[in-house]
Amino acid sequence: MPGPVHPGTLIANRVALGRVNKLSDPTGRIPGYGARPGKEVLRRASSLVALVPLAWATWVLANIINEVSS
């Protein structure tokens, strides 16, 4: 269980949150063009690369279970 939260930390976090909330929306570097959101992260082809380690770990775990059970 985490220890007690210091009141100074709470106040500093509230001040930082206020500063973040005051920031304007992001804009592009070229005047007249706003920031374009693009594709969602899970719809990008590069995000599929993250599935490779997951598939490998699943394969290894399945082989370990298979070896132990036989």
N, CA, C and O atoms as a Tinker XYZ file with bonds, in Angstrom:
   280  protein
     1  N      0.852000   -1.182000    0.000000    73     2
     2  CA     0.000000    0.000000    0.000000    64     1     3
     3  C      0.896000    1.243000    0.000000    63     2     4     5
     4  O      1.851000    1.311000    0.773000    81     3
     5  N      0.598000    2.228000   -0.861000    73     3     6
     6  CA     1.436000    3.424000   -0.915000    64     5     7
     7  C      1.327000    4.232000    0.370000    63     6     8     9
     8  O      0.339000    4.163000    1.101000    81     7
     9  N      2.369000    4.989000    0.609000    73     7    10
    10  CA     2.404000    5.826000    1.806000    64     9    11
    11  C      1.484000    7.027000    1.673000    63    10    12    13
    12  O      0.790000    7.186000    0.668000    81    11
    13  N      1.487000    7.870000    2.695000    73    11    14
    14  CA     0.615000    9.053000    2.669000    64    13    15
    15  C      1.049000   10.035000    1.580000    63    14    16    17
    16  O      2.228000   10.130000    1.239000    81    15
    17  N      0.089000   10.746000    1.057000    73    15    18
    18  CA     0.359000   11.734000    0.011000    64    17    19
    19  C      0.631000   13.070000    0.684000    63    18    20    21
    20  O     -0.142000   13.528000    1.527000    81    19
    21  N      1.739000   13.685000    0.299000    73    19    22
    22  CA     2.127000   14.963000    0.887000    64    21    23
    23  C      1.243000   16.079000    0.322000    63    22    24    25
    24  O      1.033000   16.135000   -0.890000    81    23
    25  N      0.724000   16.963000    1.173000    73    23    26
    26  CA    -0.139000   18.057000    0.682000    64    25    27
    27  C      0.559000   18.957000   -0.338000    63    26    28    29
    28  O     -0.082000   19.479000   -1.250000    81    27
    29  N      1.871000   19.138000   -0.183000    73    27    30
    30  CA     2.606000   19.967000   -1.139000    64    29    31
    31  C      2.590000   19.370000   -2.540000    63    30    32    33
    32  O      2.539000   20.093000   -3.535000    81    31
    33  N      2.633000   18.055000   -2.603000    73    31    34
    34  CA     2.573000   17.377000   -3.898000    64    33    35
    35  C      1.216000   17.588000   -4.545000    63    34    36    37
    36  O      1.129000   17.833000   -5.748000    81    35
    37  N      0.164000   17.493000   -3.758000    73    35    38
    38  CA    -1.180000   17.709000   -4.287000    64    37    39
    39  C     -1.338000   19.124000   -4.842000    63    38    40    41
    40  O     -1.912000   19.318000   -5.914000    81    39
    41  N     -0.829000   20.098000   -4.113000    73    39    42
    42  CA    -0.940000   21.494000   -4.564000    64    41    43
    43  C     -0.118000   21.705000   -5.833000    63    42    44    45
    44  O     -0.580000   22.360000   -6.768000    81    43
    45  N      1.096000   21.157000   -5.873000    73    43    46
    46  CA     1.947000   21.307000   -7.061000    64    45    47
    47  C      1.299000   20.659000   -8.282000    63    46    48    49
    48  O      1.372000   21.198000   -9.386000    81    47
    49  N      0.664000   19.499000   -8.082000    73    47    50
    50  CA    -0.010000   18.841000   -9.195000    64    49    51
    51  C     -1.198000   19.649000   -9.689000    63    50    52    53
    52  O     -1.432000   19.712000  -10.896000    81    51
    53  N     -1.947000   20.263000   -8.800000    73    51    54
    54  CA    -3.085000   21.095000   -9.211000    64    53    55
    55  C     -2.605000   22.316000   -9.993000    63    54    56    57
    56  O     -3.233000   22.706000  -10.977000    81    55
    57  N     -1.497000   22.923000   -9.561000    73    55    58
    58  CA    -0.939000   24.070000  -10.277000    64    57    59
    59  C     -0.489000   23.651000  -11.677000    63    58    60    61
    60  O     -0.762000   24.347000  -12.655000    81    59
    61  N      0.195000   22.518000  -11.768000    73    59    62
    62  CA     0.652000   22.029000  -13.075000    64    61    63
    63  C     -0.531000   21.706000  -13.979000    63    62    64    65
    64  O     -0.491000   21.994000  -15.175000    81    63
    65  N     -1.587000   21.109000  -13.419000    73    63    66
    66  CA    -2.773000   20.803000  -14.210000    64    65    67
    67  C     -3.423000   22.083000  -14.731000    63    66    68    69
    68  O     -3.885000   22.121000  -15.871000    81    67
    69  N     -3.462000   23.111000  -13.923000    73    67    70
    70  CA    -4.011000   24.398000  -14.367000    64    69    71
    71  C     -3.220000   24.975000  -15.530000    63    70    72    73
    72  O     -3.796000   25.534000  -16.463000    81    71
    73  N     -1.891000   24.838000  -15.475000    73    71    74
    74  CA    -1.052000   25.339000  -16.570000    64    73    75
    75  C     -1.281000   24.542000  -17.850000    63    74    76    77
    76  O     -1.329000   25.111000  -18.940000    81    75
    77  N     -1.422000   23.238000  -17.717000    73    75    78
    78  CA    -1.663000   22.397000  -18.894000    64    77    79
    79  C     -3.010000   22.734000  -19.514000    63    78    80    81
    80  O     -3.131000   22.800000  -20.738000    81    79
    81  N     -4.017000   22.947000  -18.686000    73    79    82
    82  CA    -5.355000   23.267000  -19.197000    64    81    83
    83  C     -5.394000   24.625000  -19.903000    63    82    84    85
    84  O     -6.257000   24.851000  -20.751000    81    83
    85  N     -4.474000   25.527000  -19.565000    73    83    86
    86  CA    -4.446000   26.851000  -20.202000    64    85    87
    87  C     -3.778000   26.832000  -21.575000    63    86    88    89
    88  O     -3.888000   27.802000  -22.325000    81    87
    89  N     -3.091000   25.745000  -21.913000    73    87    90
    90  CA    -2.406000   25.682000  -23.208000    64    89    91
    91  C     -3.415000   25.713000  -24.345000    63    90    92    93
    92  O     -4.523000   25.188000  -24.233000    81    91
    93  N     -3.010000   26.336000  -25.435000    73    91    94
    94  CA    -3.883000   26.372000  -26.605000    64    93    95
    95  C     -3.797000   25.044000  -27.348000    63    94    96    97
    96  O     -2.899000   24.238000  -27.101000    81    95
    97  N     -4.734000   24.827000  -28.256000    73    95    98
    98  CA    -4.723000   23.615000  -29.056000    64    97    99
    99  C     -3.474000   23.586000  -29.932000    63    98   100   101
   100  O     -3.002000   24.641000  -30.357000    81    99
   101  N     -2.934000   22.416000  -30.209000    73    99   102
   102  CA    -1.735000   22.339000  -31.056000    64   101   103
   103  C     -2.056000   22.764000  -32.488000    63   102   104   105
   104  O     -3.147000   22.510000  -32.998000    81   103
   105  N     -1.098000   23.404000  -33.113000    73   103   106
   106  CA    -1.266000   23.833000  -34.502000    64   105   107
   107  C     -0.088000   23.328000  -35.315000    63   106   108   109
   108  O      0.965000   23.006000  -34.766000    81   107
   109  N     -0.270000   23.262000  -36.604000    73   107   110
   110  CA     0.813000   22.845000  -37.481000    64   109   111
   111  C      1.850000   23.941000  -37.606000    63   110   112   113
   112  O      1.610000   25.076000  -37.196000    81   111
   113  N      2.991000   23.614000  -38.163000    73   111   114
   114  CA     4.056000   24.606000  -38.318000    64   113   115
   115  C      3.798000   25.534000  -39.501000    63   114   116   117
   116  O      4.294000   26.661000  -39.530000    81   115
   117  N      3.036000   25.071000  -40.457000    73   115   118
   118  CA     2.733000   25.900000  -41.614000    64   117   119
   119  C      1.486000   26.716000  -41.292000    63   118   120   121
   120  O      0.449000   26.144000  -40.957000    81   119
   121  N      1.569000   28.036000  -41.385000    73   119   122
   122  CA     0.390000   28.850000  -41.071000    64   121   123
   123  C     -0.802000   28.487000  -41.970000    63   122   124   125
   124  O     -0.649000   28.289000  -43.176000    81   123
   125  N     -1.950000   28.407000  -41.378000    73   123   126
   126  CA    -3.151000   28.081000  -42.126000    64   125   127
   127  C     -3.485000   26.607000  -42.117000    63   126   128   129
   128  O     -4.578000   26.219000  -42.531000    81   127
   129  N     -2.568000   25.778000  -41.655000    73   127   130
   130  CA    -2.811000   24.340000  -41.582000    64   129   131
   131  C     -2.807000   23.921000  -40.121000    63   130   132   133
   132  O     -1.821000   24.132000  -39.415000    81   131
   133  N     -3.885000   23.337000  -39.671000    73   131   134
   134  CA    -3.950000   22.856000  -38.310000    64   133   135
   135  C     -3.345000   21.468000  -38.188000    63   134   136   137
   136  O     -2.954000   20.855000  -39.182000    81   135
   137  N     -3.275000   20.990000  -36.974000    73   135   138
   138  CA    -2.763000   19.634000  -36.749000    64   137   139
   139  C     -3.787000   18.628000  -37.263000    63   138   140   141
   140  O     -4.980000   18.740000  -36.978000    81   139
   141  N     -3.318000   17.665000  -38.007000    73   139   142
   142  CA    -4.209000   16.620000  -38.519000    64   141   143
   143  C     -4.056000   15.387000  -37.642000    63   142   144   145
   144  O     -2.937000   14.925000  -37.418000    81   143
   145  N     -5.158000   14.851000  -37.147000    73   143   146
   146  CA    -5.041000   13.743000  -36.204000    64   145   147
   147  C     -4.491000   12.453000  -36.805000    63   146   148   149
   148  O     -3.829000   11.695000  -36.095000    81   147
   149  N     -4.736000   12.178000  -38.065000    73   147   150
   150  CA    -4.242000   10.946000  -38.674000    64   149   151
   151  C     -5.059000    9.739000  -38.261000    63   150   152   153
   152  O     -6.156000    9.867000  -37.719000    81   151
   153  N     -4.506000    8.559000  -38.527000    73   151   154
   154  CA    -5.213000    7.323000  -38.211000    64   153   155
   155  C     -5.122000    7.028000  -36.713000    63   154   156   157
   156  O     -4.235000    7.521000  -36.015000    81   155
   157  N     -6.062000    6.212000  -36.244000    73   155   158
   158  CA    -5.976000    5.743000  -34.872000    64   157   159
   159  C     -4.772000    4.820000  -34.755000    63   158   160   161
   160  O     -4.361000    4.202000  -35.737000    81   159
   161  N     -4.210000    4.725000  -33.564000    73   159   162
   162  CA    -2.981000    3.966000  -33.366000    64   161   163
   163  C     -3.165000    2.503000  -33.771000    63   162   164   165
   164  O     -2.294000    1.940000  -34.433000    81   163
   165  N     -4.268000    1.885000  -33.392000    73   163   166
   166  CA    -4.457000    0.471000  -33.687000    64   165   167
   167  C     -4.774000    0.214000  -35.151000    63   166   168   169
   168  O     -4.770000   -0.941000  -35.578000    81   167
   169  N     -5.047000    1.247000  -35.930000    73   167   170
   170  CA    -5.327000    1.080000  -37.354000    64   169   171
   171  C     -4.080000    1.300000  -38.209000    63   170   172   173
   172  O     -4.134000    1.124000  -39.426000    81   171
   173  N     -2.961000    1.682000  -37.595000    73   171   174
   174  CA    -1.721000    1.894000  -38.331000    64   173   175
   175  C     -1.013000    0.567000  -38.545000    63   174   176   177
   176  O     -1.041000   -0.314000  -37.685000    81   175
   177  N     -0.380000    0.438000  -39.699000    73   175   178
   178  CA     0.328000   -0.808000  -40.010000    64   177   179
   179  C      1.494000   -1.037000  -39.057000    63   178   180   181
   180  O      1.804000   -2.179000  -38.716000    81   179
   181  N      2.139000    0.037000  -38.629000    73   179   182
   182  CA     3.292000   -0.112000  -37.740000    64   181   183
   183  C      2.899000   -0.647000  -36.370000    63   182   184   185
   184  O      3.737000   -1.213000  -35.669000    81   183
   185  N      1.645000   -0.481000  -35.978000    73   183   186
   186  CA     1.227000   -0.996000  -34.670000    64   185   187
   187  C      1.134000   -2.512000  -34.673000    63   186   188   189
   188  O      1.147000   -3.133000  -33.610000    81   187
   189  N      1.042000   -3.117000  -35.852000    73   187   190
   190  CA     0.990000   -4.571000  -35.928000    64   189   191
   191  C      2.314000   -5.204000  -35.521000    63   190   192   193
   192  O      2.357000   -6.387000  -35.184000    81   191
   193  N      3.397000   -4.425000  -35.550000    73   191   194
   194  CA     4.707000   -4.930000  -35.137000    64   193   195
   195  C      4.661000   -5.340000  -33.659000    63   194   196   197
   196  O      5.378000   -6.255000  -33.252000    81   195
   197  N      3.835000   -4.679000  -32.862000    73   195   198
   198  CA     3.719000   -5.010000  -31.442000    64   197   199
   199  C      3.127000   -6.398000  -31.236000    63   198   200   201
   200  O      3.295000   -6.981000  -30.165000    81   199
   201  N      2.445000   -6.934000  -32.228000    73   199   202
   202  CA     1.851000   -8.261000  -32.094000    64   201   203
   203  C      2.885000   -9.373000  -32.215000    63   202   204   205
   204  O      2.637000  -10.493000  -31.767000    81   203
   205  N      4.034000   -9.085000  -32.809000    73   203   206
   206  CA     5.057000  -10.111000  -33.002000    64   205   207
   207  C      5.577000  -10.634000  -31.659000    63   206   208   209
   208  O      5.587000  -11.851000  -31.470000    81   207
   209  N      6.012000   -9.788000  -30.717000    73   207   210
   210  CA     6.452000  -10.321000  -29.424000    64   209   211
   211  C      5.332000  -11.015000  -28.663000    63   210   212   213
   212  O      5.573000  -11.995000  -27.958000    81   211
   213  N      4.120000  -10.519000  -28.801000    73   211   214
   214  CA     2.981000  -11.147000  -28.132000    64   213   215
   215  C      2.731000  -12.542000  -28.692000    63   214   216   217
   216  O      2.481000  -13.478000  -27.932000    81   215
   217  N      2.796000  -12.691000  -30.004000    73   215   218
   218  CA     2.610000  -13.998000  -30.620000    64   217   219
   219  C      3.736000  -14.948000  -30.218000    63   218   220   221
   220  O      3.486000  -16.126000  -29.959000    81   219
   221  N      4.973000  -14.449000  -30.163000    73   219   222
   222  CA     6.100000  -15.274000  -29.766000    64   221   223
   223  C      5.943000  -15.752000  -28.326000    63   222   224   225
   224  O      6.153000  -16.929000  -28.035000    81   223
   225  N      5.573000  -14.840000  -27.422000    73   223   226
   226  CA     5.398000  -15.206000  -26.019000    64   225   227
   227  C      4.276000  -16.228000  -25.855000    63   226   228   229
   228  O      4.388000  -17.144000  -25.040000    81   227
   229  N      3.208000  -16.081000  -26.613000    73   227   230
   230  CA     2.113000  -17.048000  -26.569000    64   229   231
   231  C      2.578000  -18.407000  -27.060000    63   230   232   233
   232  O      2.223000  -19.430000  -26.475000    81   231
   233  N      3.370000  -18.433000  -28.129000    73   231   234
   234  CA     3.893000  -19.685000  -28.671000    64   233   235
   235  C      4.809000  -20.379000  -27.662000    63   234   236   237
   236  O      4.721000  -21.591000  -27.464000    81   235
   237  N      5.695000  -19.593000  -27.022000    73   235   238
   238  CA     6.610000  -20.159000  -26.030000    64   237   239
   239  C      5.827000  -20.718000  -24.847000    63   238   240   241
   240  O      6.108000  -21.825000  -24.387000    81   239
   241  N      4.859000  -19.972000  -24.355000    73   239   242
   242  CA     4.054000  -20.422000  -23.221000    64   241   243
   243  C      3.284000  -21.697000  -23.571000    63   242   244   245
   244  O      3.197000  -22.610000  -22.750000    81   243
   245  N      2.731000  -21.765000  -24.769000    73   243   246
   246  CA     2.001000  -22.956000  -25.192000    64   245   247
   247  C      2.937000  -24.164000  -25.264000    63   246   248   249
   248  O      2.548000  -25.264000  -24.870000    81   247
   249  N      4.157000  -23.978000  -25.757000    73   247   250
   250  CA     5.111000  -25.081000  -25.815000    64   249   251
   251  C      5.553000  -25.531000  -24.429000    63   250   252   253
   252  O      5.734000  -26.725000  -24.194000    81   251
   253  N      5.726000  -24.595000  -23.518000    73   251   254
   254  CA     6.099000  -24.962000  -22.147000    64   253   255
   255  C      4.994000  -25.772000  -21.497000    63   254   256   257
   256  O      5.262000  -26.789000  -20.857000    81   255
   257  N      3.756000  -25.330000  -21.654000    73   255   258
   258  CA     2.627000  -26.058000  -21.087000    64   257   259
   259  C      2.510000  -27.444000  -21.717000    63   258   260   261
   260  O      2.214000  -28.423000  -21.032000    81   259
   261  N      2.743000  -27.516000  -23.010000    73   259   262
   262  CA     2.675000  -28.798000  -23.707000    64   261   263
   263  C      3.753000  -29.771000  -23.211000    63   262   264   265
   264  O      3.488000  -30.961000  -23.039000    81   263
   265  N      4.956000  -29.264000  -22.985000    73   263   266
   266  CA     6.048000  -30.111000  -22.496000    64   265   267
   267  C      5.786000  -30.578000  -21.073000    63   266   268   269
   268  O      6.078000  -31.728000  -20.744000    81   267
   269  N      5.250000  -29.729000  -20.234000    73   267   270
   270  CA     4.997000  -30.074000  -18.836000    64   269   271
   271  C      3.861000  -31.089000  -18.749000    63   270   272   273
   272  O      3.912000  -32.003000  -17.927000    81   271
   273  N      2.857000  -30.941000  -19.573000    73   271   274
   274  CA     1.683000  -31.820000  -19.479000    64   273   275
   275  C      1.923000  -33.190000  -20.096000    63   274   276   277
   276  O      1.192000  -34.133000  -19.791000    81   275
   277  N      2.929000  -33.325000  -20.957000    73   275   278
   278  CA     3.137000  -34.641000  -21.598000    64   277   279
   279  C      4.186000  -35.476000  -20.898000    63   278   280
   280  O      4.465000  -36.598000  -21.321000    81   279
